[in-house]
Amino acid sequence: MVNEENKNKCARETCGCPAAKDSKYCGEECEDAAKVRMMEIGCTCHHPESG
């Protein structure tokens, strides 16, 4: 079962930010990174919530 917190989380695996309204991602940087499937250690979107 998916809890509400994970349901609204950015779809980029290394990001912990909430997704933007009407998007799976918190912003353009995370969406672009997810499209190229870059190997990452951490998120670089620079939002305070990022993981």
Secondary structure as GFF3:
##gff-version 3
##sequence-region A 1 51
A	DSSP	alpha_helix	4	7	.	.	.	ID=ss1
A	DSSP	alpha_helix	28	36	.	.	.	ID=ss2
###
